[in-house]
Amino acid sequence: MFPNIHRPLAIVALTFVSQTCIAALFTLDQQHEPDRDTLPSLSVVLADLHSLFALIYNLTTKLSLALKPSSPTYSASLPVLQDLAKYTSGSVHCITLLHGGGGATLVKDATNVFKGIIDALHALIKAFLDMASAPSGAASAEDYLVRTATLHDLITVAQGPKGIPKDNLSAVRKHWSSHKESLDDGLAEVAHMIEEAEGGEKEDGLDDGWDELGLGGTNPMSKEELTRAKSVQYSAIRRSGFHLNRVLGPSITAPNHPVTQTYPVGPAVFNAA
């Protein structure tokens, strides 16, 4: 039959894309020093990266249609696979360009996001390889749909407000906001413990989750423990939270602000406090 004529070629092309994904992951783990004199602007690099993500999204949709188990069209998959390998390598190139002036936090975020996309693409290609190598197998027939959807979701998130930041300042602010949320949660928990101790009452039947860790108990805090809890509340958490509020405030506007060159930021804040 006609599809079988192109099936060996499709297997070769799928294998090439799979190897491209492996090479991409290896390259992303290396240090890069691009020529700063020939670097395009950050906005151009990020725009190109998002365009390549969109192309990978569309190409994997076409690939899923071309290689659906019920009626695979191997000949139609060949140009799609060729473009997938090309655009995957192009995306890696964009990430390496970010090393030349994107900022440490932005580079780390963009690299992690892209690694997730590459992992998902690699898993999808493996599913197609399994089906092409054993067309009668039913195990991978449903798996490729799940893997396609996973890849599409990752690309959608990467291009959205929670994806790759627009610059290093935005990347740092995102991380500091995450640390601030954790501090706010800790402050609320300590405040609740203090209120409970000072009120002399404990809510009956309330499962706070600490029993599972062996940290639960029904005895109220002693005066020494209450003093220590207040010290944590007012000295450690609030001082760190105040510092975070200052950093996340409107006073930081310059792209070359020292904070934008720092990663990770969380431990540095805690040590400073």
C-alpha positions in Angstrom: 0.0 0.0 0.0 1.1 3.6 -0.6 1.6 4.5 3.1 4.0 1.6 3.6 6.3 3.0 0.9 6.9 6.1 3.0 6.8 4.5 6.4 10.5 3.7 6.6 11.3 7.3 5.6 8.9 8.6 8.3 10.6 6.4 10.9 14.0 7.9 9.8 12.5 11.5 10.1 10.9 10.8 13.4 14.2 9.4 14.7 16.0 12.6 13.5 13.5 14.8 15.3 14.0 12.7 18.5 17.7 13.1 18.3 17.3 16.8 17.7 15.3 17.0 21.0 18.1 15.1 22.8 20.7 17.4 21.4 18.6 20.5 22.3 18.4 19.5 25.9 22.1 18.9 26.0 22.8 22.3 24.5 20.5 24.1 26.9 22.6 22.8 29.8 25.8 24.4 28.4 27.1 27.8 29.1 26.9 30.2 26.1 28.7 33.5 25.4 27.3 34.9 22.1 29.0 37.8 20.4 27.4 40.8 22.1 28.3 43.1 19.2 26.0 41.2 16.8 23.2 40.4 19.2 19.6 41.5 18.2 17.5 43.3 20.8 15.9 41.3 23.6 12.4 42.1 22.2 13.4 40.7 18.8 14.8 37.5 20.3 11.7 36.9 22.5 9.4 37.6 19.6 11.2 35.1 17.4 11.1 32.5 20.2 7.3 32.9 20.6 6.9 32.7 16.8 8.8 29.4 16.8 6.7 28.1 19.6 3.6 28.9 17.6 5.1 27.1 14.6 5.9 24.0 16.7 2.3 24.1 18.0 0.8 24.1 14.5 3.3 21.5 13.2 2.5 19.0 15.9 -1.2 19.5 15.2 -0.5 18.6 11.5 1.7 15.7 12.6 -1.1 14.3 14.8 -3.5 14.5 11.9 -1.0 13.0 9.4 0.0 10.1 11.7 -3.3 9.2 13.3 -3.3 5.4 13.8 -6.6 4.8 11.9 -5.2 6.1 8.6 -1.6 7.3 8.8 -0.3 9.4 5.8 3.4 8.9 6.1 4.2 11.0 3.1 2.4 14.0 4.5 4.4 13.8 7.7 7.9 14.1 6.1 7.9 17.9 5.4 6.3 18.5 8.8 9.0 16.5 10.6 11.7 18.4 8.7 10.3 21.7 9.8 9.9 20.5 13.4 13.6 19.7 13.6 14.5 23.1 12.0 12.2 25.1 14.3 13.3 23.2 17.4 17.0 24.0 16.6 15.9 27.6 16.0 14.3 27.9 19.4 17.5 26.6 21.0 19.4 29.4 19.1 17.1 32.0 20.6 17.7 30.7 24.1 21.5 30.9 23.6 21.1 34.5 22.4 19.5 35.4 25.7 22.7 34.5 27.4 24.3 37.6 25.8 22.1 40.1 27.6 18.8 38.8 28.7 19.7 38.6 32.4 20.3 35.5 34.6 16.7 35.1 35.9 15.2 35.5 32.4 17.6 33.0 30.9 16.8 30.5 33.7 13.1 30.9 33.3 13.1 30.7 29.5 15.4 27.7 29.6 13.2 25.8 32.1 10.1 26.6 30.1 11.7 25.4 26.8 13.0 22.3 28.4 9.5 21.4 29.4 8.3 21.9 25.8 11.2 19.8 24.4 10.5 17.0 26.8 6.9 17.0 25.8 7.8 17.1 22.1 10.3 14.2 22.6 7.6 12.1 24.3 5.2 12.8 21.4 7.7 11.8 18.8 8.5 8.6 20.7 4.8 7.8 20.6 4.7 8.2 16.8 7.9 6.2 16.5 6.3 3.3 18.4 3.2 3.5 16.2 5.2 3.7 13.0 7.3 0.7 14.1 4.3 -1.4 15.1 1.2 0.1 13.3 -1.1 -2.7 14.6 -0.3 -1.8 18.3 -3.2 -0.3 20.1 -1.3 0.8 23.2 0.0 4.0 21.6 -3.2 4.9 19.7 -4.6 6.9 22.5 -1.3 8.0 24.0 -0.4 10.3 21.2 -3.5 12.4 21.7 -2.7 12.9 25.4 0.9 13.8 24.6 -0.2 16.2 21.8 -2.5 18.0 24.3 0.3 18.2 26.9 2.6 19.8 24.5 0.0 22.3 23.3 -0.8 23.2 26.9 2.9 23.9 27.7 3.2 26.1 24.7 0.1 28.0 25.5 1.3 28.7 29.0 4.7 29.7 27.8 3.2 32.3 25.6 0.8 33.6 28.3 1.2 35.9 31.3 2.6 33.1 33.4 5.1 32.0 30.8 8.4 33.5 29.7 8.7 37.1 31.1 9.2 40.0 28.8 12.5 41.0 30.4 14.8 40.2 33.3 13.1 42.7 35.6 9.7 41.0 35.1 11.3 37.6 35.7 12.8 38.8 39.0 9.6 40.4 40.2 7.7 37.1 39.4 10.1 35.2 41.6 10.0 37.7 44.4 6.2 37.8 44.2 6.2 34.0 44.7 8.4 34.4 47.8 6.2 37.1 49.1 3.1 34.8 48.8 4.9 32.2 50.9 5.8 34.7 53.5 2.2 36.0 53.6 1.0 32.4 54.2 3.6 31.9 57.0 2.6 35.2 58.6 -1.1 34.3 58.6 -0.3 30.9 60.1 1.9 32.3 62.9 -0.8 35.0 63.6 -3.4 32.3 64.0 -1.2 30.3 66.4 -0.6 33.4 68.5 -4.3 34.3 68.5 -5.2 30.8 69.5 -2.7 30.8 72.3 -3.6 34.2 73.7 -7.3 33.3 73.6 -6.7 30.0 75.4 -8.9 28.1 73.1 -8.2 25.5 70.4 -10.7 24.7 67.7 -12.0 21.1 68.2 -11.8 18.7 65.3 -9.7 20.9 63.1 -7.2 19.0 61.1 -4.3 21.3 60.4 -2.1 18.6 58.8 0.7 18.8 61.4 -0.3 15.5 63.0 0.8 13.6 59.9 4.3 15.0 60.4 4.5 14.2 64.1 4.2 17.9 65.0 0.7 18.0 66.2 -0.5 18.3 69.8 -3.3 19.5 71.9 -1.3 21.3 74.6 -1.4 25.1 74.4 1.8 27.0 73.9 3.8 28.0 76.9 4.8 31.6 77.6 8.2 30.9 76.2 6.8 29.4 73.1 4.4 32.3 72.7 7.2 34.8 73.0 9.2 32.9 70.4 6.2 32.8 68.0 5.8 36.6 68.4 9.5 37.0 67.7 9.2 35.1 64.5 6.1 37.1 63.5 7.5 40.6 64.1 11.3 40.1 63.6 11.7 37.5 60.8 8.6 37.3 58.7 7.5 41.0 58.8 11.0 42.3 58.2 11.4 40.0 55.2 8.0 40.9 54.0 8.6 44.6 54.3 11.8 44.2 52.3 10.0 42.3 49.6 7.3 45.0 49.4 9.9 47.6 48.9 11.6 45.6 46.1 8.3 44.8 44.4 7.2 48.4 44.6 7.3 51.0 41.8 10.7 52.3 42.9 12.4 49.5 40.7 12.1 50.6 37.2 15.6 50.6 35.7 16.5 47.4 33.7 20.0 47.5 35.1 18.9 47.7 38.8 21.1 45.4 40.9 18.2 43.3 41.9 17.5 42.3 38.3 21.0 40.7 38.1 20.4 38.5 41.2 19.2 34.9 41.2 18.1 33.1 43.2 16.6 36.0 45.3 14.8 34.2 48.1 17.7 33.0 50.3 19.4 36.4 49.9 16.3 38.1 51.3 16.1 35.7 54.2 19.8 36.1 55.1 19.6 39.9 54.9 16.6 40.0 57.2 
